[in-house]
Amino acid sequence: MSTEVIVIVASLIATIVLSLLFGSFLYKRRLKKNEEDAQAKAKLIIKEAEIAAENLKKDRILEAKEKFLKMKSEFEEETNKKKSLIISNEQKIKQREQTLSKEIESLKRKEGELDDIRTDLSAQLEHTRKRKEELDKFNQQKIQVLENISKLTADEAREQLVASLKDEAQTRASSYVKDIMEQAKLTATKEAKKIVVETIQRTATEHAIENCVSIFNIESDDIKGKVIGREGRNIRALEAATGVEIIVDDTPEAIIISGFDPVRREIARLSLHRLVQDGRIHPARIEEIVAKTTKNIEDEIVEIGERTVIDLGIHGLHPELVKMVGRMRFRSSYGQNLLQHSREVANLCAIMASELGLNVKQAKRAGLLHDIGKVWPEELEKPHAIVGMELAQKYKEHPVICNAIGAHHDEIEMTSIISPIVQSCDAISGARPGARREVMEQYIKRLKELEQLGLSFDGVDKCYAIQAGRELRVIVDAEKASDERAGQLSFDISQKIERDMQYPGQVKVTVIREMRSVAYAK
């Protein structure tokens, strides 16, 4: 029994061992197969990657080749254009050389002719010299005879002759100058007028007419009581904080803000708007709102300056100059908004410089900054053009721009072609109808000065400034001034007006000489 058990156990053990060995064999075989499959997949992936890389490489090579061919084509096209241009220039140079050669040959021929003429003139001069010696001898004899007859010495007779010739020469010179000026106007101003007209047509900006009063509209008249405050303390606090005059009268639904400084008026207007919206109106709140509004206005000034230079395409301007450009928004010149005027002058200068083939950027920069001296906060005993020039020099602007600023009212001599362009465009902007207006006292004073200037000349009987000061009509005494003198007088008066007066646009000087002959039949 034990032997059978042993045999059975031994057979079981053998069976288990065989099963384990067979399982181990199968497991190793499966591992080997999985490993072979993994290697096959890896090789397949590597092969696919190599194929993809090869395809990508081919695509990149094709793209590079196409780009190279495109660049080569563009280069060849550009090269052909330059070659054509060079060939065209060479042909023009050859034609110019041929023309110059012909001109040189013509000049040589003329030089030969001049040599012949010079020889003839030398012979004629020699003959004239001999003739002159004979005439001198004859004149001496004649002078002696005339002195004996007229009892005048030769010097006295010569002085009388010189005086008469001087009057005649002055008359002829005046007529000659007039003819030359008329001819110059016909020939020289034609192209200038064309450029100016095209410039004005291409720059059509609006004109802002401002005055010393701003209107603050309110919804109802009940707010006026709050603005005035108890015994007027609110309105006094607002006037003290802003430096303007607040007028609360019977005008319906409006409060008038009066002051010569537009910045102060704008601060007062915005402060009133905020106070009315807030509803809390008392002296402490007023001071707080005014301080905040003042800070906001200063920020707005900088923003306006930056926006202006960006719109005009001006770069590299000093921050202080940018701030002054912004302050122009709140300044006016003869009622014309200074920033609008400066922008217009800048655009006019750019267009005119472009038409004349000059530096457009410099012209535009000088046009924008030409009145920068008007917004300098300090009171200086200098013209605004000189102040502006010194500011431009201080902030390292180009000498051409500095000269254009300082010379646009002829305070200094012009040293560049940009300066007269700025001066002309400033006059165009200011003289355009509706651009500017003057207060009545200044207007009347200028007209009186214009009439007094005309009356200061000898021979002037009456003088009238008409057409809003754009024409000066001068009536001369017919007995004291001849027709030639009248023509010369109009020129002299116009020159003195240019030297001594400042005026928008141009002044036409008309001299009238009326001759009346009266006789009575008895």
Stockholm file with secondary structure:
# STOCKHOLM 1.0

chainA/1-522         MSTEVIVIVASLIATIVLSLLFGSFLYKRRLKKNEEDAQAKAKLIIKEAEIAAENLKKDRILEAKEKFLKMKSEFEEETNKKKSLIISNEQKIKQREQTLSKEIESLKRKEGELDDIRTDLSAQLEHTRKRKEELDKFNQQKIQVLENISKLTADEAREQLVASLKDEAQTRASSYVKDIMEQAKLTATKEAKKIVVETIQRTATEHAIENCVSIFNIESDDIKGKVIGREGRNIRALEAATGVEIIVDDTPEAIIISGFDPVRREIARLSLHRLVQDGRIHPARIEEIVAKTTKNIEDEIVEIGERTVIDLGIHGLHPELVKMVGRMRFRSSYGQNLLQHSREVANLCAIMASELGLNVKQAKRAGLLHDIGKVWPEELEKPHAIVGMELAQKYKEHPVICNAIGAHHDEIEMTSIISPIVQSCDAISGARPGARREVMEQYIKRLKELEQLGLSFDGVDKCYAIQAGRELRVIVDAEKASDERAGQLSFDISQKIERDMQYPGQVKVTVIREMRSVAYAK
#=GR chainA/1-522 SS CHHHHHHHHHHHHHHHHHHHHHHHHHHHHHHHHHHHHHHHHHHHHHHHHHHHHHHHHHHHHHHHHHHHHHHHHHHHHHHHHHHHHHHHHHHHHHHHHHHHHHHHHHHHHHHHHHHHHHHHHHHHHHHHHHHHHHHHHHHHHHHHHHHHHHCCCHHHHHHHHHHHHHHHHHHHHHHHHHHHHHHHHHHHHHHHHHHHHHHHHHCCCCCCBCCSEEEEECSCTHHHHHHHCGGGHHHHHHHHHHCSEEECCSCTTEEEEECSCHHHHHHHHHHHHHHHHHCCCSHHHHHHHHHHHHHHHHHHHHHHHHHHHHHHTCCSCCHHHHHHHHHGGGCEETTEEHHHHHHHHHHHHHHHHHHHTCCHHHHHHHHHHTTGGGGCSSCCSSCHHHHHHHHHHHTTCCHHHHHHHHHTTTSSCCCSTHHHHHHHHHHHHHHSTTSCCCCHHHHHHHHHHHHHHHHTSTTEEEEEEETTTTEEEEEECTTTCCHHHHHHHHHHHHHHHHHHCCCSSCCEEEEEECCCCCCCCC
#=GC SS_cons         CHHHHHHHHHHHHHHHHHHHHHHHHHHHHHHHHHHHHHHHHHHHHHHHHHHHHHHHHHHHHHHHHHHHHHHHHHHHHHHHHHHHHHHHHHHHHHHHHHHHHHHHHHHHHHHHHHHHHHHHHHHHHHHHHHHHHHHHHHHHHHHHHHHHHHCCCHHHHHHHHHHHHHHHHHHHHHHHHHHHHHHHHHHHHHHHHHHHHHHHHHCCCCCCBCCSEEEEECSCTHHHHHHHCGGGHHHHHHHHHHCSEEECCSCTTEEEEECSCHHHHHHHHHHHHHHHHHCCCSHHHHHHHHHHHHHHHHHHHHHHHHHHHHHHTCCSCCHHHHHHHHHGGGCEETTEEHHHHHHHHHHHHHHHHHHHTCCHHHHHHHHHHTTGGGGCSSCCSSCHHHHHHHHHHHTTCCHHHHHHHHHTTTSSCCCSTHHHHHHHHHHHHHHSTTSCCCCHHHHHHHHHHHHHHHHTSTTEEEEEEETTTTEEEEEECTTTCCHHHHHHHHHHHHHHHHHHCCCSSCCEEEEEECCCCCCCCC
//
